[in-house]
Amino acid sequence: MAATEVDAHVPIREGEYGEKVVAVEPGGVEYIPLSERHGRPLDLFFTWMSPNLEFATVFVGVIGVTLFGGSFWTVAVAIVIGSALGSLTHGVLSSWGPKFGVPQMVQSRAAFGFWGNILPAGLNTFTANVGWFITNSVSGALALLALFNLPLSLFWLTFTIIVVAQVLVAFFGHNLVHAFERYAFIPLVVVFGLATIFTFTHVNFVGPNPHAPVAFGGEMGAFFLVAAAAFGYAAGWNPYASDYTRYQRPDVDRRQVGLWAGLGVFVSCVVLELMGLALATVSGTKWGPQDSPTAQMQLAMPGAVYYATLICIALGAVSANVINIYSGSMSFLTLGINVPSHIRRAIVAIGAGAIGLVIGIYFQLGVAPGSRYEEFLLVIAYWIAPWLGVVLTDYWLRRGDYGDESVFYDRTWNPWAGALSMLAGLVVSIYFFSSQALYTGPFALHFPQFGDLTFLVGFLLSGGLYYVLTAATGGAKLPSRS
């Protein structure tokens, strides 16, 4: 159905916003009318490069050697493959934004139903507004402490500075988020580029380390664990993808939209994760529970570059979290909760920031990269992969045709196949294949050389089950509003 005809069947985002940057984006998760559409596919490269130029990305590469005990080249290949898979799905989902004009989690309602969609939208709300928000904010706060040589007792101050900065950008909304990422791109690329070059001048191409804490799966196990972590990191952005492309016109080249969005995630993740891999091999670096991960960079680069990198770690944390807060706020509104205000998304962003501030100050280093970070990455992959299996299968079955798009907002549209398939994929894959400190499934226990296959099994099982259930019911017909 033509975009001009969709307007009559879906709630339209109110207010005039256009291309104004320093203006609060009105509305919440409504359809973006054609009169408000703007933007270029190339913009998405900057939007997705900048959020990954931070220390949380670097640390994905670090754990491949220090925790999983992989050799340099095994970890490097796993990083590339895992990041490629997460970036590919990100590009695909990003290309849907201009076509449908609604946020990613609103699109998810087509497969899950209005109320069934609470499952992925709720998980995404928590992952964005609590998990990633606090992890990235702590990284930025610790970088400021190191930069100004402040005691840990002032963590609350630097953490608050980081949180206020990112909430402010996210409060204004879509246009300022894109502009912020574009301007942050230049210093982040220059500084992290130099840091990467200097780090590689000290690299040691180490072999496997059987004495690493989670090296019981050998080289093969390390490969699968790193690939899963790298996928979880890249795919962590997938539930946000269309949030940043829904303002682009429906007649834009959607292949270019997907290409630049996916490329932004892939390039930034691979380069910084490889930097982290190289950093982990630098002689003299220490990665114990009492060692500061960011401080290890001093051994790999000149002092001026190190201090510039600390500044950019803080900037990168803000770049990542304006994305998390913005999309997390829309995921919250997708739950069906009514916030009676014409700037409801902006209000939710403030609320998310306030909650994250309290939790972050309370837990402090307990949620920083280096503190069970690898488990957090794997858990993200656990739920996103089954969700992807369902939404990608649904799109394929319908050939991308959702009629007048009223299905995205119809509270009476509640097919059960989506939620059931995702739940089944989650339960079965975690029970049998999870490889975590808290729980190790029977397959992972008996075949540690396969690492953690939960995300792969969850994706295939949920997608396959959704296909079977949909075919068995003759395909869930979309509600008609004609």
C-alpha positions as CSV (number, residue, x, y, z in Angstrom):
1,M,0.0,0.0,0.0
2,A,1.3,3.5,-0.9
3,A,2.6,5.6,2.1
4,T,0.0,8.3,1.3
5,E,-2.8,5.8,2.0
6,V,-1.3,4.5,5.2
7,D,-1.9,7.8,7.0
8,A,-5.6,7.2,7.2
9,H,-5.2,3.9,9.1
10,V,-2.6,4.5,11.7
11,P,-1.9,7.1,14.5
12,I,0.2,10.0,13.1
13,R,2.9,11.6,15.1
14,E,1.6,15.0,16.1
15,G,3.3,18.4,15.9
16,E,5.8,19.9,13.4
17,Y,9.4,18.8,13.8
18,G,10.9,18.8,10.3
19,E,14.7,19.0,10.3
20,K,15.1,21.2,13.4
21,V,18.0,20.0,15.5
22,V,17.6,21.9,18.8
23,A,13.9,21.2,19.2
24,V,12.1,18.5,21.3
25,E,10.8,15.8,19.0
26,P,7.0,15.6,19.7
27,G,5.0,12.4,20.1
28,G,6.1,8.9,20.9
29,V,5.9,5.8,18.7
30,E,3.5,6.9,16.0
31,Y,3.8,6.8,12.3
32,I,6.0,9.5,10.7
33,P,4.0,11.3,8.0
34,L,5.5,12.0,4.6
35,S,5.7,15.7,5.3
36,E,8.1,15.0,8.1
37,R,10.4,12.6,6.2
38,H,14.1,13.7,5.7
39,G,17.6,12.4,5.9
40,R,20.2,10.5,3.7
41,P,21.3,6.9,3.8
42,L,24.9,8.1,4.3
43,D,23.9,9.7,7.6
44,L,23.5,6.2,9.1
45,F,27.2,5.4,8.8
46,F,28.0,8.2,11.3
47,T,25.0,7.3,13.4
48,W,26.2,3.7,13.9
49,M,30.0,4.3,13.9
50,S,30.1,6.7,16.8
51,P,28.2,4.7,19.4
52,N,30.6,1.8,19.0
53,L,33.8,3.9,19.4
54,E,33.9,3.4,23.2
55,F,35.7,1.1,25.7
56,A,32.8,-1.4,25.9
57,T,33.6,-2.3,22.3
58,V,37.3,-2.6,23.0
59,F,36.7,-5.0,25.9
60,V,34.9,-7.5,23.7
61,G,38.3,-8.2,22.1
62,V,40.1,-8.2,25.4
63,I,38.0,-11.1,26.8
64,G,38.8,-13.3,23.9
65,V,42.4,-13.7,25.2
66,T,42.2,-13.0,28.9
67,L,39.0,-14.9,29.6
68,F,38.4,-17.4,26.9
69,G,42.1,-18.2,26.2
70,G,41.9,-18.0,22.5
71,S,44.9,-17.5,20.2
72,F,45.3,-14.1,18.5
73,W,44.2,-15.3,15.1
74,T,41.3,-17.5,16.4
75,V,39.9,-14.6,18.3
76,A,40.4,-12.2,15.4
77,V,38.4,-14.4,13.0
78,A,35.6,-14.9,15.5
79,I,35.3,-11.2,16.0
80,V,34.9,-10.6,12.3
81,I,32.4,-13.4,11.8
82,G,30.3,-12.5,14.9
83,S,30.3,-8.8,14.0
84,A,29.4,-9.5,10.4
85,L,26.3,-11.6,11.4
86,G,25.1,-8.9,13.8
87,S,25.8,-6.1,11.3
88,L,24.0,-8.0,8.5
89,T,20.8,-8.3,10.4
90,H,21.1,-4.7,11.5
91,G,21.3,-3.6,7.9
92,V,18.3,-5.6,6.9
93,L,16.1,-4.2,9.8
94,S,17.3,-0.7,9.1
95,S,16.1,-0.9,5.5
96,W,12.5,-1.4,6.8
97,G,12.4,2.0,8.5
98,P,11.7,4.1,5.4
99,K,9.1,1.6,4.2
100,F,7.0,1.4,7.3
101,G,7.8,4.8,9.0
102,V,7.5,3.3,12.6
103,P,10.0,2.2,15.3
104,Q,11.5,-1.2,15.2
105,M,9.6,-2.6,18.2
106,V,6.3,-1.3,16.8
107,Q,7.0,-3.3,13.6
108,S,7.6,-6.3,15.8
109,R,3.9,-6.2,16.8
110,A,3.0,-7.7,13.3
111,A,4.6,-11.0,14.3
112,F,4.0,-11.0,18.0
113,G,0.6,-9.2,18.3
114,F,0.0,-6.1,20.4
115,W,0.2,-7.8,23.8
116,G,2.6,-10.7,22.8
117,N,5.1,-8.0,21.7
118,I,5.5,-7.1,25.4
119,L,8.0,-10.0,25.6
120,P,10.6,-8.5,23.2
121,A,9.7,-4.9,23.9
122,G,10.0,-5.4,27.7
123,L,13.4,-7.2,27.3
124,N,14.6,-4.4,25.1
125,T,13.4,-1.7,27.5
126,F,15.4,-3.4,30.3
127,T,18.5,-4.1,28.1
128,A,18.7,-0.5,26.8
129,N,17.6,1.5,29.9
130,V,19.4,-0.5,32.5
131,G,21.9,-3.0,31.0
132,W,23.7,-1.0,28.3
133,F,22.9,2.4,29.9
134,I,24.7,1.6,33.2
135,T,27.6,-0.4,31.6
136,N,28.5,2.4,29.2
137,S,28.0,5.2,31.7
138,V,30.3,3.5,34.2
139,S,33.0,3.2,31.5
140,G,32.7,6.9,30.8
141,A,32.7,7.8,34.5
142,L,35.8,5.7,35.2
143,A,37.6,7.4,32.2
144,L,36.9,10.8,33.7
145,L,38.3,9.7,37.1
146,A,41.5,8.4,35.4
147,L,41.7,11.6,33.2
148,F,41.6,14.0,36.2
149,N,43.3,11.6,38.6
150,L,40.3,11.7,40.9
151,P,39.6,9.2,43.8
152,L,37.0,6.5,43.4
153,S,34.9,8.2,46.1
154,L,34.0,10.8,43.4
155,F,32.6,8.2,41.1
156,W,29.1,9.6,41.8
157,L,30.2,13.0,40.4
158,T,31.7,11.8,37.1
159,F,28.9,9.3,36.6
160,T,26.3,12.0,37.1
161,I,28.1,14.2,34.5
162,I,28.0,11.4,31.9
163,V,24.3,10.6,32.6
164,V,23.2,14.3,32.4
165,A,25.0,14.8,29.1
166,Q,23.4,11.7,27.4
167,V,19.9,12.3,28.8
168,L,20.0,15.9,27.5
169,V,20.7,14.8,23.9
170,A,18.2,11.9,24.1
171,F,15.5,14.2,25.5
172,F,15.6,16.4,22.4
173,G,15.2,13.4,20.2
174,H,15.8,12.0,16.7
175,N,17.4,15.0,14.9
176,L,19.8,16.0,17.7
177,V,20.8,12.3,18.2
178,H,21.8,12.1,14.5
179,A,23.6,15.4,14.6
180,F,25.5,14.5,17.8
181,E,26.7,11.2,16.4
182,R,27.8,13.0,13.2
183,Y,29.9,15.6,15.1
184,A,31.3,13.1,17.6
185,F,32.4,10.9,14.7
186,I,35.4,13.1,13.8
187,P,37.3,13.2,17.2
188,L,36.3,9.6,18.0
189,V,37.7,8.2,14.7
190,V,40.9,10.3,14.9
191,V,41.7,9.4,18.5
192,F,40.7,5.8,18.5
193,G,42.4,5.4,15.1
194,L,45.7,6.6,16.6
195,A,45.1,4.5,19.7
196,T,44.6,1.4,17.6
197,I,47.7,2.0,15.5
198,F,49.9,2.5,18.6
199,T,48.4,-0.6,20.3
200,F,49.2,-2.8,17.3
201,T,52.9,-1.6,17.4
202,H,53.1,-3.5,20.7
203,V,51.0,-6.6,19.8
204,N,52.1,-10.1,20.5
205,F,50.6,-12.8,18.3
206,V,49.9,-15.1,21.2
207,G,48.8,-18.7,21.0
208,P,46.1,-20.4,23.0
209,N,46.1,-20.1,26.8
210,P,44.7,-23.3,28.4
211,H,45.0,-21.6,31.9
212,A,42.6,-18.8,31.1
213,P,39.5,-18.7,33.4
214,V,37.0,-20.0,30.7
215,A,39.4,-22.0,28.4
216,F,38.0,-25.4,29.0
217,G,36.7,-25.6,25.5
218,G,40.1,-25.1,23.9
219,E,40.6,-23.1,20.7
220,M,37.3,-24.2,19.2
221,G,35.4,-23.3,22.3
222,A,37.1,-19.9,22.4
223,F,36.1,-19.3,18.8
224,F,32.4,-19.9,19.4
225,L,32.4,-18.0,22.7
226,V,34.0,-14.9,21.1
227,A,31.8,-15.2,18.0
228,A,28.7,-15.3,20.2
229,A,29.9,-12.3,22.3
230,A,30.8,-10.3,19.1
231,F,27.4,-11.1,17.6
232,G,25.7,-10.1,20.9
233,Y,27.5,-6.8,20.9
234,A,26.7,-5.9,17.2
235,A,23.2,-7.4,17.3
236,G,22.5,-5.5,20.5
237,W,21.6,-2.6,18.2
238,N,19.2,-4.6,16.0
239,P,16.0,-3.8,18.1
240,Y,16.7,-0.1,17.5
241,A,17.5,-0.3,13.8
242,S,14.4,1.3,12.2
243,D,14.2,3.9,15.0
244,Y,16.9,5.9,13.1
245,T,15.6,5.3,9.6
246,R,11.9,5.7,9.9
247,Y,12.2,9.4,9.1
248,Q,13.7,8.8,5.7
249,R,11.4,8.9,2.7
250,P,9.8,5.6,1.5
251,D,11.2,6.2,-2.0
252,V,14.8,6.3,-0.8
253,D,17.2,3.6,-1.9
254,R,16.6,1.2,0.9
255,R,19.6,-0.9,-0.1
256,Q,21.8,2.1,0.6
257,V,20.0,2.6,3.9
258,G,20.8,-1.0,5.0
259,L,24.3,-0.8,3.6
260,W,25.4,2.3,5.5
261,A,23.7,1.3,8.7
262,G,25.3,-2.2,8.7
263,L,28.6,-0.9,7.6
264,G,28.7,1.6,10.4
265,V,28.2,-1.2,13.0
266,F,30.6,-3.6,11.3
267,V,33.6,-1.3,10.8
268,S,33.5,0.2,14.3
269,C,33.0,-3.1,16.1
270,V,35.7,-5.0,14.2
271,V,38.3,-2.2,14.4
272,L,37.9,-1.6,18.1
273,E,37.4,-5.2,19.1
274,L,40.7,-6.0,17.3
275,M,42.3,-3.1,19.2
276,G,41.1,-4.8,22.4
277,L,42.5,-8.1,21.2
278,A,45.9,-6.5,20.6
279,L,45.8,-4.6,23.9
280,A,45.2,-7.9,25.8
281,T,48.5,-9.2,24.4
282,V,50.6,-6.2,25.2
283,S,53.4,-7.1,27.7
284,G,52.8,-5.9,31.2
285,T,49.0,-5.4,30.9
286,K,47.0,-6.8,33.9
287,W,43.5,-8.0,33.7
288,G,42.7,-9.1,37.2
289,P,39.5,-8.2,39.0
290,Q,41.3,-5.3,40.9
291,D,43.0,-3.9,37.8
292,S,41.5,-0.9,35.9
293,P,40.9,-2.0,32.3
294,T,41.3,1.5,30.8
295,A,44.6,2.0,32.7
296,Q,46.2,-0.8,30.7
297,M,46.2,1.4,27.6
298,Q,49.0,3.5,29.1
299,L,51.4,0.6,28.2
300,A,50.4,0.7,24.6
301,M,50.5,4.3,23.5
302,P,52.1,7.7,24.3
303,G,50.7,9.7,27.2
304,A,49.1,12.3,25.0
305,V,47.2,9.7,23.0
306,Y,46.2,7.9,26.2
307,Y,44.7,11.0,27.8
308,A,42.9,11.9,24.5
309,T,41.6,8.3,24.5
310,L,40.2,8.7,28.0
311,I,38.3,11.8,26.8
312,C,37.0,9.9,23.9
313,I,36.0,6.9,26.0
314,A,33.7,9.4,27.9
315,L,32.5,10.9,24.6
316,G,31.9,7.4,23.2
317,A,29.9,6.4,26.3
318,V,27.6,9.4,25.7
319,S,27.3,8.6,22.0
320,A,26.3,5.0,22.8
321,N,23.8,5.9,25.5
322,V,21.9,8.6,23.7
323,I,21.0,5.8,21.3
324,N,20.1,3.4,24.2
325,I,18.0,6.0,26.0
326,Y,16.2,7.2,22.9
327,S,15.3,3.7,21.7
328,G,14.7,2.3,25.2
329,S,12.2,5.1,25.7
330,M,10.3,4.1,22.6
331,S,10.4,0.4,23.6
332,F,8.8,1.4,26.9
333,L,6.0,3.2,25.1
334,T,5.6,0.2,22.8
335,L,4.5,-1.8,25.8
336,G,1.1,0.1,25.5
337,I,1.7,2.3,28.5
338,N,-0.1,5.7,28.1
339,V,1.9,8.8,28.9
340,P,-0.5,11.8,28.6
341,S,1.8,14.3,27.0
342,H,2.7,15.6,23.5
343,I,6.4,15.0,24.4
344,R,5.8,11.6,26.0
345,R,9.0,10.0,24.6
346,A,11.1,12.9,25.9
347,I,9.5,12.5,29.4
348,V,10.2,8.7,29.4
349,A,13.9,9.5,28.5
350,I,14.2,11.6,31.6
351,G,12.7,8.9,33.7
352,A,15.0,6.3,32.3
353,G,18.0,8.5,33.0
354,A,16.9,9.1,36.6
355,I,16.5,5.4,37.3
356,G,19.8,4.5,35.6
357,L,21.6,7.2,37.6
358,V,20.4,5.7,40.9
359,I,21.2,2.1,39.9
360,G,24.6,3.0,38.5
361,I,25.8,4.9,41.5
362,Y,24.6,2.1,43.8
363,F,26.3,-0.7,41.9
364,Q,29.3,1.2,40.6
365,L,32.1,-1.2,39.4
366,G,29.7,-4.2,39.6
367,V,28.4,-3.4,36.2
368,A,31.5,-2.1,34.5
369,P,33.2,-3.8,31.5
370,G,35.4,-6.5,33.1
371,S,32.7,-7.5,35.7
372,R,31.0,-10.5,34.2
373,Y,30.7,-8.5,31.0
374,E,31.0,-11.5,28.8
375,E,27.9,-13.0,30.4
376,F,25.9,-9.8,29.7
377,L,26.9,-10.0,26.0
378,L,25.8,-13.6,25.8
379,V,22.5,-13.0,27.5
380,I,21.8,-10.2,25.0
381,A,22.4,-12.6,22.2
382,Y,20.1,-15.2,23.9
383,W,17.0,-13.1,23.5
384,I,17.7,-11.1,20.4
385,A,18.5,-14.1,18.2
386,P,15.1,-15.8,18.8
387,W,13.3,-12.5,18.3
388,L,15.2,-12.0,15.0
389,G,14.2,-15.5,13.9
390,V,10.6,-14.7,14.4
391,V,10.5,-11.2,12.8
392,L,12.7,-12.1,9.8
393,T,10.6,-15.2,9.1
394,D,7.4,-13.2,9.4
395,Y,8.6,-10.6,7.0
396,W,9.7,-13.3,4.5
397,L,6.3,-15.1,4.8
398,R,4.4,-11.9,4.1
399,R,6.9,-10.7,1.5
400,G,7.2,-7.5,3.5
401,D,3.6,-6.6,2.9
402,Y,1.7,-5.4,6.0
403,G,-1.2,-3.8,4.1
404,D,-2.4,-0.5,5.6
405,E,0.0,-1.0,8.6
406,S,-2.9,-0.8,11.0
407,V,-1.6,-4.1,12.4
408,F,1.2,-2.2,14.1
409,Y,-1.3,-0.4,16.4
410,D,-4.3,-2.7,16.6
411,R,-4.8,-3.8,20.2
412,T,-7.0,-6.6,19.1
413,W,-4.3,-8.2,16.9
414,N,-2.9,-10.9,19.1
415,P,-1.7,-14.0,17.2
416,W,0.1,-16.4,19.6
417,A,2.7,-18.0,17.2
418,G,5.3,-15.2,17.6
419,A,5.6,-15.1,21.4
420,L,5.3,-18.9,21.7
421,S,8.1,-19.5,19.1
422,M,10.4,-17.0,20.8
423,L,9.7,-18.4,24.3
424,A,10.3,-22.0,23.0
425,G,13.5,-20.9,21.4
426,L,14.7,-19.1,24.5
427,V,13.9,-22.0,26.9
428,V,15.2,-24.8,24.8
429,S,18.4,-23.1,23.6
430,I,19.3,-21.8,27.1
431,Y,18.5,-25.1,28.8
432,F,20.6,-27.2,26.5
433,F,23.3,-24.9,25.1
434,S,24.0,-22.0,27.6
435,S,27.6,-21.8,28.9
436,Q,27.5,-19.4,31.8
437,A,29.0,-19.3,35.3
438,L,25.5,-19.4,36.8
439,Y,24.2,-22.2,34.5
440,T,25.8,-24.5,32.0
441,G,23.5,-26.6,29.8
442,P,24.0,-30.3,29.2
443,F,25.3,-29.9,25.7
444,A,27.8,-27.2,26.7
445,L,28.8,-29.3,29.6
446,H,29.6,-32.4,27.6
447,F,30.9,-30.6,24.5
448,P,32.7,-27.5,25.7
449,Q,34.6,-27.3,22.4
450,F,31.5,-25.9,20.9
451,G,31.4,-22.9,23.3
452,D,28.0,-21.3,23.6
453,L,25.7,-22.0,20.7
454,T,22.6,-20.6,22.4
455,F,22.1,-17.7,20.1
456,L,22.4,-19.8,16.9
457,V,20.1,-22.5,18.1
458,G,17.6,-19.9,19.5
459,F,17.5,-18.2,16.1
460,L,17.0,-21.3,14.0
461,L,14.5,-22.9,16.4
462,S,12.3,-19.8,16.9
463,G,12.3,-19.0,13.2
464,G,11.6,-22.6,12.2
465,L,8.9,-23.1,14.8
466,Y,7.2,-19.8,13.8
467,Y,7.2,-20.9,10.2
468,V,5.6,-24.3,11.1
469,L,3.0,-22.7,13.4
470,T,2.0,-20.1,10.9
471,A,1.8,-22.6,8.1
472,A,-0.3,-24.9,10.3
473,T,-2.8,-22.2,10.9
474,G,-3.0,-21.2,7.3
475,G,-1.0,-18.0,7.9
476,A,-2.3,-15.3,10.3
477,K,-4.3,-13.0,8.2
478,L,-3.8,-9.3,8.9
479,P,-6.9,-7.4,10.2
480,S,-8.7,-5.5,7.4
481,R,-9.5,-1.8,7.8
482,S,-10.8,-1.2,4.2
